[in-house]
Amino acid sequence: MQILVMGSGLMGPAAAYNALTDPRVAQVTLADKDAAQLAAAQARLTPLLANPARLSTAVVDLADQQAAASLMAQHDAVVAALPSAIIPHGVRAAMAARTPWIDLSWPADAELPELKRLAEENRALVIPGCGVEPGLTEIMARYLAEKLDRADELHIKCGGIPLQPDGPLNYRIVFGGKRLPLREYDARIAEHGALRATPRYSGVETFQCEGVGEVEAWHEGFMPWLLELDALKSLKLGTQKTVRWPGYAAKATALRELGLLSVTPVDVDGVAVAPKYLVDAVLYPHVKMQEDDRDLTIFRVEASGVKDGFPRRYAIDMVDRFDETLGFTSMARVTAFTGAIVARMAARGAFSAIGWVTPEKLLTGDLFRELVAELARAGVTFTETVEKTGRLES
């Protein structure tokens, strides 16, 4: 198998490393527009590899669609670790090459109709949101919901946080890029099979996480494609919340209410300024991952309903930490490793689907078990619990 990884920031090198742990992978190409960043990523990976010759690099600008498609056509699958704004260029090139595109992230909604059409027309596979969230959260949500005869509630909590909270937000940018994941628009919850808007950063709840302490979670956005699953069509309530250290939601709410998360430019002494971009620039030095920073990822999915006439609740928990041996962040491990594992499945032809397909529709049965086993081999493990109470009265 030949795997191409697009992007050499925080996520791409971890995806390349994970792909190279598979002896069935003959070659991994790590590609980026930034030659200096690419060289730094290669220098970092080389000491970790038993056979560095299996890793090659390529400087490629996705704006050059012909060159990008030519490179992709030489590979069996592409893992994308790119900013959202760049994703459409990559998908178009992959569709021209008819090479499966496995994306750790998601493009802007406005781009979706065209990208979905291209995937269908070219009879190629695009797996968007194939990281931790979206990705593993939805995969585990389906797995738990299908254990129930009727799923009534589904609650997802997931987030990456610094091991030691400090700075104005007690946060570090663990995914990559220079812009904070702060958003002005509303979140979503699911109620009786439909989505309802709710203020982002609302619904704050705190909970104890084993080995970590107290953290908080707040409304981010229930993924709408979950409601397409048969096991979740009877859902009465569904929430998807982001995990942070306590106090984050209150600060984010203040920024939101002050209009500082808006990307609509305002006039400042004759200069058009987008408040959100100014906030990003001012806060970036305080939230950038430093070399000595360590992170962890907290993940909890809970599904409750009825099984064999009894109320039952299933839960899956994960706490993953920075890899001191390899130097990968926890967020890179749980996100990029997931994408790399799924890309290898696509490369060997494990999926018969074509078009735009979210991962929870593909990762079921034996493929689900393979994914969990591969993550466990990389040190990413999950704990499943079940709670059963008295029989329901008819």
Sequence and secondary structure as in RCSB ss.txt:
>XXXX:A:sequence
MQILVMGSGLMGPAAAYNALTDPRVAQVTLADKDAAQLAAAQARLTPLLANPARLSTAVVDLADQQAAASLMAQH
DAVVAALPSAIIPHGVRAAMAARTPWIDLSWPADAELPELKRLAEENRALVIPGCGVEPGLTEIMARYLAEKLDR
ADELHIKCGGIPLQPDGPLNYRIVFGGKRLPLREYDARIAEHGALRATPRYSGVETFQCEGVGEVEAWHEGFMPW
LLELDALKSLKLGTQKTVRWPGYAAKATALRELGLLSVTPVDVDGVAVAPKYLVDAVLYPHVKMQEDDRDLTIFR
VEASGVKDGFPRRYAIDMVDRFDETLGFTSMARVTAFTGAIVARMAARGAFSAIGWVTPEKLLTGDLFRELVAEL
ARAGVTFTETVEKTGRLES
>XXXX:A:secstr
 EEEEE  SSSHHHHHHHHHTSTT  EEEEEES HHHHHHHHHHHGGG S GGGEEEEE  TTSHHHHHHHHHTS
SEEEE   TTTHHHHHHHHHHHT  EEESS   GGGHHHHHHHHHHTT EEE S BBTTBHHHHHHHHHHTTSSE
EEEEEEEEEEEESS  TTTT    SSSSS S   S EEEEETTEEEEE TT S EEEEETTTEEEEEEE    GG
GGGSGGGTT SEEEEEEEESTTHHHHHHHHHHTTTT  S EEETTEEE HHHHHHHHHHHHHS  TT  EEEEEE
EEEEEEETTEEEEEEEEEEEE  TTT   HHHHHHHHHHHHHHHHHHTT     EE  GGGT  HHHHHHHHHHH
HHTT   EEEEEE      
